[in-house]
Amino acid sequence: MRAQDALTQAVTRLKAAQIEGAPRDARCLLAYALGVVPDRLVLALAEQMTEAQMTVFQAAIAARVTRQPVSQIIGQRLFWGRSFRVTQDVLDPRPETETLIEAALARPFASVLDLGTGSGVILLTLLAEHEDARGLGVDVSSAALTVAQQNARALGLEGRAEWRRSDWTSAVSGQFDLIVANPPYIGADEFADLSPEVRDWEPRGSLVPEHCDGSGLAAYRLICAQATAYLAPSGWLMVEIGARQARAVADLFSSAGLREVAVQRDLNGHDRVVTGRSPAG
């Protein structure tokens, strides 16, 4: 079968399954099956697919019909111009998280602590952009840390990134110029309303705080209570937040003694990042 015909059939199947962005996803999965970069797919559409390519493509489309995210199917996601390995053990990096990267890169730092590092996408992006910096990524999930280590190796950053299993700061020592986190912030009453791609396929512990009080703020309370002890003088704490949590998280920052507390919005105009400076300094 020609690649174009396989693509047409796949789009029809995805649309029937009510997959939003069916043509986009089908093209991405076809490029994956053919082993070409998506930008070059148009050049391969007239070619006959091999049996092996058809098997991979059909399996990928079947997985997408179950609402498995494309990033998990192909095993990677582009973030800040780099490719990161993604599995069911880690969050799928969102474009909104690049707001946290922008905020962090606007401040000087030589050492970074990434709380709940997951795939390592935040820490590794900061280290890749700041060649003199070193960092520690911690996570309670050993499986997530394995993914982070793989990403560090693929980016050639093993020598500057350290990984440690830790329940927030329980296994952390020392002080850092920058502490970053994208903690779980989905309220218990919001979880059921998430898209199936998120609700059914991404790790619940990375979405909903373990000790959830319904507000989604539990992780921020822990971070604010613990993180200031690990901030270097004039260091910065920066966290990603849900779109309606800015005021509450900013209040937590201020109550913890952090200075120059501010909220930054993402490209969609939603409150996305809260930043604050060390009480010391």
N, C-alpha and C positions, 0 to 999 in steps of 0.2 A: 504493500500500500504506500502511496505517496505521502510524504509528511503533511502536505496541505490537506489531504483528505482525512488523515488521522486527526489533524487539528480541528477540522470542521465538525467531525463526529464528537470530539471531546468537548467542544464548546456547547454543543447541543445537550450533551449529557450533564454538564455542570449547570447549565441554565435550568434544566428539568429538576435538578436537585436544589434549586434556588440559591446557588452560590453567587454571592455578590462579586462582580468583577470576573465573571467566568472567562471571557476572552483573554484577559490579562493573565489569569492563573494558568489557563491551558497553554498559552505560549511559553510561559516560564517553565512549566513542567515538560513541554516538548523539547525545549532547549536543553534541559537537564538530561532527558532520555537520549538525545542525539549527541550530547557531549560538546555542545557549542555554547558560546556566550550568547545571551539573549539578543544583543545588538546584531549578531550575525545570523540569526534564525532565518530571516527572509531569504538568504542565499541558499538555504538548505530545503526550502519548502517543496521544491520540484523533484527532489531526490526520493528514491525508493527507500523505505525503512527496512532495516534488517529484522529478522525474527527477534533477536535479543533486544533491539531498540523498542520494538513494539511491546514486548513483555514488560520492560521497564516503564514505558509510557502508560500502558493500561493499568499497571499496578499503582502508579502515581495518581492517575485520575480516580481510580477506585478509592484510594486513601483520601483524596480531596473531597469526594462525595460524602465521606463520613465526617467531614468538617475538620480533618486534621490540617493544621496550618501548612502552607506551602513551605515555609522555612524548615519545618521539621521533616517534611518529605524529602527535600533536597539536601537537608543537613547544614544549611548555612543561611546567613542573613548579612546584608551589607549595612554597615553603620559607620558614619563619619568617613566614608570612602574606603573602608576596609571590610574584608569578608571574615565573619566569625562563625565558628561551629555552633549549631543549635541542636538541642535534643529535647526530649520531654522532661528532662531533669532541670531545665533552666527556663527563665522567661525569654520570650521572643523579644529581642530589642526593638523598642518603639522609636519612631522619629522624634517624638516629644522629648525623649531622654537626651537628645542632643542639646536641649536647652541647658541641662545640667553641665554638659561638657563646655559649652560657651561660657557659663558663669565661672567655672573652675579655671579655665585658661586665661581669664581676665585677671587672675591673681597670681603672684609669684609663689612658687612652691618647689621644694626639693624632695619632700617626703609626703606620701599619700596613704591614707587608710581607707579602704573601701569596705563598708559594712554590708554584709549580705551580697557578696560579689556576684553570685550566680555564674554566668558564662565568662565573667571577667571583663565584659565589654567596656564598662566605665573606666576601670583602672587601667586597662591596656591601652585604651584610646588616649588617656591622659599621658601615659608614659611614652607612647609613640610620638605624641606631639611635643613632649618636653624631654629632650634627650638626656638631660642631666639628672632627671628625677628617678627615684626608686619608690616602690610601693609594696604594701601588704594588703592582700585580699582575704577576707574571712567569710566563712559561710558555715552554717550548721549541717549542710548537706555534703557528704563526701562525694556523691555522684556529680554535684555541681562543680566542686573543686577540680574533679578530673577533667571536666569540659574546659574550665578556665585554664588549667595547665596545658591542655592541647592547643588552646588558642594562643597562649603565650609562646609556645614552641613554634607554631606556624608563623608568628609575627617576629620571631627572633628576639623576644623580650624575656626569655627565661632568666637571664642574669640580673635583671632589674626588678622582677616581680616575684614576691614570695607569697605562698598560699598556706593558710592555716585553718583547721577546723575549729570553729569557735561559735558559741551562742552569743552573738553580738560581741561585746568586748571581753568575754570571760577568759580568753586565751591571748589577749593583747597586752603588750607592754610598750613603754616608751612614749614619745610624743611625736606628733605629726603636724606639718605645716597646713595640711588639708585633709579633712575627713569628709567623705562623700557617701551617700546612701540612696538607694531607690528601694525603700522598704515596702512590705505589704501594706496597702492602705485601703483596700476594698472593705466596706462595711458588710456585716453579716447579712443585712437586708438587701444588699446590692448584688450579692454573688449570683443569685438565680437569674438575674437580668443580664448577665454578661453574655456575649456571643458564645456559641458552642465551641468555636476555635479556642477561646480563652478558658471558659468554664470547664470544658471536658478534656482539654489536652495540655494545659500548662499546669505546673505544680501549684496546688492550692496554697501551700505554705508560703509561696512567694507572692500571693495575691491578697490573702486574708490574714491579719495578725493572729498568732497562735492564741493569745489571751484577748480575744476580741470582745469589746464592750458594745459592739454595734456601730460605733462611730468610725472605725478604721484608724483611730489615733493611737492605739496601744503601742505600736512600734516607735512612734515619734516620742512618746513619753519615756520609753526606755533609752532611746538614743540621747535625748536631751539630759537625762539623769546621769548617763555614763560618759558621754563623749567629751565633755569639757575637761575631764581629767587627762585626756590624751591629746589635747590641743596644745601645740607650742604657743608661746607668747605671740600674739598678733596672728595666730592661725585662724583658719576659717572652717566652719561646718556648713555643708550644703546638702540639702535633701530634695528629692523629687516628691511632689505631692499630688493628690487628686485635685480636680478643678475647683472643688468647693471647700478645700481645707486650709486655704492660705491664712486666714485670720487666726484660726485655732492653733496652727503650727507656729505661726509667728509669735503668738502669745506664749507658747511653750519655750521657744527660744529666749524670749525676753525674761521669762521666769527663771530660766537656767543661768541668767547673768550674761548671756551673749550680747554683744554690742553691734551697732550698725545693722540691725535686723532689716532685711528687705525681701521683697517678693518680685520674682521675674516671671514674665509671661512667655508662653511658647508662640510659635508662628501662627497659631489659630486664635491667639488672643486670650487663651485660658491661663489662669495662674498655674504655674508649673514647678517653680523652684523657690525654696526659702533659703536665705543665706544669713549667716551671722558670724561675727568676729569673736575671738577668744575673750573671756572676761579679763584675762591677764594681758599685760603689755601696755 
